[in-house]
Amino acid sequence: MDGESPLRRATLADVARLAGVSPATASKVLNGRSDVSPSTREVVLGVIAELGYRPTAARRDARRGRSLVTVVDHVESRYAGTVLQSILVAATAVQADLVLHLPPAEWTATGRTAAHAWVAQLRESGVVGLIALATAVPDAVLRAGEDAQLPMVAIDPIDTTDSRVVSIGATNWAGGRSATEHVIRLGHRRIAWIGGPPGSAPSAERFHGYQAAMHSAGLTADRALVWHDAFSVDAGLKHGRHVLTLEQPPTAIVAGNDEIAIGVFAAAKELGIAVPAGLSVTGFDDTAQAEWTTPRLTSVRQPLAGMGRMAVETVLDMADGVQPVSRHLELATTLSVRDSTAPAPTP
């Protein structure tokens, strides 16, 4: 085509520009994805033939032999298990291999040498992308990834605020607000918050949603009712016991995730407080266990499967040279109302 120098190797960007499509669409055609119309596929393939475009070795083998690494601190929770399952399904669908890693020592190293060595080892073993699940992405690892051109995507990152990190999450603020507004509409006024670690961006966003709902209702969150800890049953049990034995205990507790909520259930049972007659409880994530609790847990539903699938698609697109439209991608949350919330008890 006019303007294309025979001395310069054609790129995917050239294909996209001349076909009148986005680089992401050109990449989908090249990778044999089904979500492209036949007419568009025909145009893109025609441009590929005319330019004599030849993908790199990595792209030629795009449908087989690609490897992705997922780094995760803990796999015991329903949250992690659900997201990991969706990552595995999405990777399998594109015939990519998935390798699961705990964060290695190099992950938290302050020196760049160890981080670069670890990333280089991944590259040499054929890894084309890395997904960090609910863990930090240290600056040393991020820089090493950039230097080695190893794309990284973080799902619900912790202690990671660097704008260079591509993150995938849910509308956590809106979810925290909707859960709190729900119990406010039920007449609750003394509402506790028990959330995840302070360094967790999702937990902070959920807490800010709780605060926004309280403020909009003209309510002030008592500091004695606000706690931040691990996303665990033990944290819910510990802080549930504390707030429920205060001189003025809450009539509702908004928990930062389902596991914390289950710990609150245990604390309430231990203290002889009926849920929801004496205490309303909400969770976050809406994992399968929300349906198994007694009573069934009202919880903010995160699209966990969608988050895992999007992470795989995004990191593979980045490996193909296609950058996401945003550095922070959010999927919508909804509130699943069940049996653990009820009108506030009358004095």
C-alpha positions in Angstrom: 0.0 0.0 0.0 1.1 3.6 -0.6 3.4 5.1 2.1 4.6 1.7 3.4 8.3 1.5 3.1 9.6 -2.0 1.9 12.6 -1.5 4.2 10.5 -1.3 7.4 8.9 -4.4 8.9 5.1 -3.9 9.1 3.7 -3.8 12.6 0.3 -4.7 14.1 -0.3 -0.9 14.4 0.1 -0.6 10.6 -2.4 -3.4 10.0 -4.9 -1.8 12.3 -4.5 1.7 10.8 -4.8 0.5 7.2 -7.8 -1.8 8.0 -9.6 1.0 9.8 -9.8 -0.9 13.1 -8.3 -0.7 16.5 -5.1 -2.5 17.4 -7.2 -4.6 19.8 -9.5 -5.8 17.0 -6.5 -6.5 14.7 -5.0 -8.6 17.5 -8.2 -10.5 17.9 -8.3 -11.4 14.2 -4.7 -12.5 14.4 -5.3 -14.7 17.4 -8.4 -16.3 15.9 -10.8 -14.8 18.4 -14.5 -15.4 17.6 -15.8 -12.0 18.7 -15.0 -10.2 15.4 -17.5 -9.9 12.6 -16.8 -11.9 9.4 -16.6 -8.7 7.3 -14.0 -7.1 9.7 -12.0 -10.3 9.8 -11.9 -10.4 6.0 -10.7 -6.8 5.8 -8.0 -7.3 8.4 -6.7 -10.5 6.8 -6.6 -8.8 3.4 -4.4 -6.0 4.9 -2.2 -8.6 6.5 -1.7 -10.4 3.2 -1.1 -7.1 1.3 1.5 -5.8 3.8 3.1 -9.2 4.0 2.8 -8.8 7.8 4.5 -11.6 9.7 4.0 -11.8 13.5 6.9 -12.4 15.9 7.7 -15.9 17.0 5.7 -15.2 20.1 2.7 -14.1 18.1 2.9 -17.1 15.7 2.6 -19.4 18.6 -0.1 -17.2 20.2 -2.7 -20.0 20.4 -0.3 -22.6 21.9 2.5 -22.6 24.4 1.9 -19.1 25.8 2.5 -19.0 29.6 1.0 -16.7 32.2 2.0 -16.5 35.8 -0.5 -15.6 38.6 1.0 -14.5 41.9 -1.2 -14.8 44.9 -0.5 -14.7 48.7 -3.3 -17.0 49.8 -5.6 -19.4 47.9 -7.7 -20.6 50.9 -10.5 -18.0 50.6 -13.6 -18.4 48.4 -12.7 -15.1 46.8 -9.3 -16.2 45.7 -10.5 -19.6 44.6 -13.3 -18.1 42.5 -11.0 -15.6 40.8 -8.3 -18.2 40.2 -10.9 -20.6 38.6 -12.0 -17.9 36.2 -8.3 -17.1 35.3 -7.7 -20.8 34.6 -10.9 -21.1 32.5 -9.9 -18.0 30.5 -6.3 -19.1 30.0 -7.4 -22.6 28.9 -9.9 -21.1 26.4 -7.0 -19.4 24.5 -4.7 -22.4 25.0 -2.3 -20.6 27.3 -0.5 -22.3 30.2 -1.1 -21.0 33.7 1.6 -21.1 36.4 0.7 -20.3 40.0 3.3 -18.7 42.2 3.4 -17.5 45.8 5.3 -14.2 46.0 9.0 -15.1 45.9 11.6 -13.4 48.0 12.5 -11.2 45.1 8.9 -9.9 45.0 9.5 -7.8 48.1 13.2 -7.1 47.6 14.1 -3.4 47.8 17.1 -4.0 45.5 16.4 -4.0 41.8 19.0 -6.7 41.0 17.0 -9.6 42.5 13.7 -8.4 41.0 15.3 -8.1 37.5 16.8 -11.6 37.9 13.4 -13.1 38.8 11.6 -11.3 35.9 14.3 -12.3 33.5 13.9 -15.9 34.6 10.2 -15.7 33.8 10.9 -14.3 30.4 13.4 -17.0 29.6 10.9 -19.7 30.5 8.4 -18.3 28.0 6.1 -16.3 30.3 4.4 -13.5 28.4 2.4 -11.9 31.2 1.9 -11.7 34.9 -1.3 -11.4 36.9 -1.0 -10.3 40.6 -4.1 -11.3 42.6 -4.9 -9.3 45.7 -1.2 -8.6 46.5 1.2 -5.8 46.1 3.3 -5.1 43.0 6.5 -3.7 44.5 8.2 -0.9 42.5 11.3 -3.0 41.9 9.2 -5.7 40.3 7.2 -3.2 38.3 10.4 -1.6 36.9 11.9 -5.0 36.1 8.8 -5.9 34.2 8.9 -2.7 32.2 12.6 -3.2 31.4 11.9 -6.8 30.3 8.7 -5.8 28.5 6.7 -8.3 30.6 3.2 -6.9 31.0 1.6 -7.0 34.5 -2.0 -6.7 35.6 -3.1 -6.5 39.2 -6.5 -7.7 40.4 -7.6 -5.9 43.6 -4.1 -4.7 44.4 -2.8 -4.1 48.0 -0.4 -1.3 48.8 -0.2 -0.5 45.1 -1.0 3.1 44.1 1.5 3.5 41.2 -0.4 4.9 38.2 1.7 2.6 35.9 0.0 -0.5 37.3 -2.9 -1.8 35.2 -5.5 -2.8 37.8 -8.8 -4.6 37.6 -11.4 -4.5 40.2 -15.1 -3.8 40.9 -17.0 -0.6 41.8 -15.9 -1.0 45.4 -17.0 2.5 46.5 -20.5 2.0 45.1 -20.7 -1.4 46.7 -19.8 -0.2 50.1 -22.3 2.6 49.8 -25.1 0.4 48.6 -24.6 -2.1 51.5 -24.6 0.8 54.0 -27.6 2.5 52.4 -29.5 -0.8 52.6 -29.2 -1.1 56.4 -29.9 2.7 56.8 -33.2 2.2 54.8 -34.0 -0.6 57.3 -33.9 2.0 60.1 -30.4 1.3 61.5 -28.5 4.2 62.8 -25.7 2.8 64.8 -23.8 1.0 62.1 -20.3 -0.5 62.5 -17.7 -1.1 59.8 -15.2 -4.0 60.0 -13.0 -4.0 56.9 -9.8 -5.3 55.4 -6.2 -4.1 55.8 -5.6 -0.3 55.5 -3.3 -0.9 52.6 -5.9 -2.6 50.5 -7.2 -0.3 47.8 -10.5 -2.2 47.5 -11.1 -2.2 51.2 -10.4 1.6 51.4 -12.8 2.2 48.6 -15.5 0.2 50.3 -14.9 2.0 53.5 -15.2 5.4 51.7 -18.5 4.2 50.3 -19.7 3.4 53.8 -18.6 6.8 55.0 -20.4 8.5 52.1 -23.7 6.7 52.8 -23.5 7.6 56.5 -22.7 11.2 55.7 -25.6 11.5 53.2 -28.0 10.1 55.9 -26.7 12.7 58.4 -25.1 10.0 60.5 -21.6 10.1 62.1 -19.6 6.9 62.2 -18.5 6.3 65.9 -14.8 5.7 65.9 -15.3 2.8 68.3 -17.3 1.1 65.6 -14.7 1.3 62.8 -12.0 -1.4 62.5 -9.6 -2.4 59.8 -7.9 -5.8 59.8 -7.3 -8.8 57.7 -9.9 -10.1 55.2 -10.5 -13.1 57.5 -13.1 -15.0 59.7 -10.8 -14.4 62.7 -10.8 -10.6 62.1 -14.6 -10.6 62.0 -14.8 -12.7 65.1 -12.4 -10.6 67.0 -13.8 -7.2 66.1 -17.4 -8.5 66.2 -16.9 -9.5 69.8 -15.5 -6.1 70.6 -18.2 -3.9 69.1 -21.0 -6.1 70.2 -19.9 -5.9 73.8 -19.7 -2.1 73.9 -22.1 -0.2 76.1 -23.8 1.0 73.0 -23.4 -1.8 70.5 -24.3 -1.5 66.8 -27.5 -2.8 65.4 -25.9 -3.4 62.0 -22.4 -4.3 60.9 -21.1 -3.7 57.3 -18.3 -6.1 56.7 -15.5 -5.6 54.1 -15.9 -9.1 52.7 -17.9 -12.3 53.3 -15.3 -14.0 55.5 -15.3 -11.1 57.9 -19.1 -11.2 57.9 -19.0 -14.9 58.8 -16.7 -14.1 61.7 -19.3 -11.6 62.9 -21.9 -14.3 62.7 -19.8 -16.4 65.0 -19.3 -13.5 67.4 -23.0 -12.8 67.5 -23.9 -16.5 68.1 -21.3 -16.7 70.9 -22.9 -13.6 72.6 -26.5 -14.8 72.1 -27.4 -12.1 69.6 -29.8 -13.3 66.9 -29.1 -12.4 63.3 -31.0 -10.6 61.9 -33.5 -9.9 64.7 -30.9 -8.3 67.0 -28.2 -7.6 64.5 -28.1 -7.1 60.7 -24.9 -8.1 58.8 -23.8 -7.5 55.2 -20.8 -8.9 53.4 -18.9 -8.2 50.2 -17.9 -10.5 47.3 -21.0 -12.6 47.3 -19.0 -15.8 47.1 -20.8 -19.2 47.2 -20.6 -19.4 50.9 -23.0 -16.4 51.2 -25.8 -18.8 50.2 -24.6 -21.5 52.7 -24.6 -19.4 55.9 -27.4 -19.4 58.4 -29.1 -17.0 57.9 -28.1 -16.5 54.3 -25.8 -13.5 53.9 -26.8 -10.2 52.3 -23.7 -9.4 50.3 -22.4 -7.0 47.6 -21.8 -9.2 44.5 -18.5 -8.7 42.8 -18.2 -10.0 39.2 -15.3 -12.2 40.3 -15.4 -14.5 37.2 -15.4 -11.4 34.9 -12.4 -9.9 36.8 -10.4 -13.0 36.2 -11.4 -13.3 32.6 -10.6 -9.6 31.9 -7.2 -9.9 33.6 -6.2 -12.7 31.2 -7.6 -10.9 28.1 -5.9 -7.6 29.2 -2.5 -9.1 29.9 -2.5 -11.1 26.6 -3.5 -7.9 24.7 -0.6 -6.1 26.4 1.7 -8.9 25.4 0.5 -8.3 21.8 1.4 -4.6 22.1 -2.2 -3.4 22.7 -2.6 -1.2 25.7 -5.9 -1.0 27.7 -8.1 2.0 27.3 -7.7 2.7 31.0 -5.1 1.9 33.7 -7.9 1.1 36.1 -10.7 -1.1 34.9 -13.8 -1.5 37.0 -16.7 -3.9 36.7 -20.1 -3.1 38.3 -21.3 -4.5 41.7 -24.8 -5.3 42.8 -26.3 -5.9 46.2 -27.7 -9.4 46.8 -30.3 -9.0 49.6 -30.9 -12.2 51.6 -31.8 -13.1 55.2 -29.1 -11.5 57.3 -30.6 -8.0 57.2 -33.9 -6.9 58.7 -35.5 -3.7 60.2 -33.6 -2.3 63.1 -34.8 -3.7 66.5 -37.0 -1.4 68.5 -35.5 -0.1 71.7 
